[in-house]
Amino acid sequence: MINQTTQVAVQSKLPRIGPSIFSVMSELAAEHKAINLSQGFPNFPASKELIDLVGTYMDKGFNQYAPAAGVPELREILADKIEKSYNRKVNHNTEITITAGATQAIFTTIISLIKEGDEVMVFEPAYDSYIPSIKMAGGMPIKVALTGPDYKIPWAEVKNKISFKTRMIILNTPHNPTGTIIDEEDIKQLKIITEGNDIIILSDEVYEHAVFDDQKHISILQTSLFDRCVSIYSFGKVLHTTGWKIGYCVAPEYLMNEFRKVHQFNVFAVNTPIQHAIADYYKKEENYLSVSPFYQQKRDYFLELLKDSKFEFIPSSGTYFQLLKYSEISDLPDEEFAKMLTIEHKVASIPISVFYTDKFDAKVLRFCFAKTNETLEKAAERLCKI
Ligand SMILES: Cc1ncc(COP(=O)(O)O)c(C=O)c1O
């Protein structure tokens, strides 16, 4: 009797979700000793100065709960940064909350603002947490496909799909996985579409500091859409510390109040010494402003190495991802091609079809170039041989 287990009936909230492609490809890369350009994380160290600052704050005894909204020093420096970068004055007490990474901020935003039956527009290919979060909130994802080579938002289709149930539009710029960025025309269209209705914009701007070729990141914070927006950021992407899982969100007070009601019960507060360390580190603007030129060099280096390969590409405008089209090389579906590339050529990437619900396959793979030059050289050498 003691050994007998009786499982209870569970109604899964996400019945069709299996292990993510990022885990699948990373495991395959490890198994076949392939260079892993699949998952988006740097393989070089974070700043020693920043790491030392974390240690200093731990030594000084900053090891207990932070305020739920985040350490005030960090929120103050962020409010200052937002004013300088985006010409938007935000109140650090009421309009900024520090989160356990951007994914948590996205989830909390959706759970706190989306109710049963609400429709949420998502542009695909989409970061993988959006749709499960919408479903867990009881919402209905309404998908609009972005297609290559330019992956522009098809505004006519967006207009057609807006209904009286539309409660939110999720925007992501710079865009993972395509590396595109929005422009003034996109903002204009967004204003026209949301004018006079109750649509909230969730603006995922985690790659705000990875924008290339003298282009400027357009933040929703600098636009008149601010009053209906929750904007989300990740220190992991800026400071090469994805494993610290720390980020923040910015929203007008009435939306932030709703966000915080949920935040206090699923997270309450975020790692205290790291918040203090980042507050100090961000005092030097250079520490975040240098990230775009740094990643531009990486992108340029990777593409230079690939110029004689059979892969086709349009240089990424932002993020630390580059799409490569392989239709000159193979007719295989992208998931199969990505697995073959990992097993036989020892370079792991992510097939783009996994970012579309209908698995739209344009024979395109995503490669992460947030890697040491040595890693990029080895990967490119293998890719050039195909
Ligand atoms: C578009 C996008 N949003 C959000 C995140 C999540 O960021 P974090 O690691 O801070 O949760 C990522 C991470 O890859 C991302 O690419």
The ligand as a Gaussian input file, in Angstrom:
#p B3LYP/6-31G(d) Opt

LIG

0 1
 C       11.960000      39.445000     -27.342000
 C       12.317000      38.957000     -25.981000
 N       11.570000      39.341000     -24.939000
 C       11.853000      38.945000     -23.688000
 C       12.931000      38.126000     -23.423000
 C       13.182000      37.671000     -22.017000
 O       14.144000      38.367000     -21.343000
 P       14.552000      37.920000     -19.851000
 O       15.668000      36.936000     -20.001000
 O       14.959000      39.171000     -19.171000
 O       13.352000      37.285000     -19.238000
 C       13.734000      37.696000     -24.482000
 C       14.853000      36.768000     -24.222000
 O       15.353000      36.104000     -25.097000
 C       13.426000      38.123000     -25.782000
 O       14.164000      37.750000     -26.839000

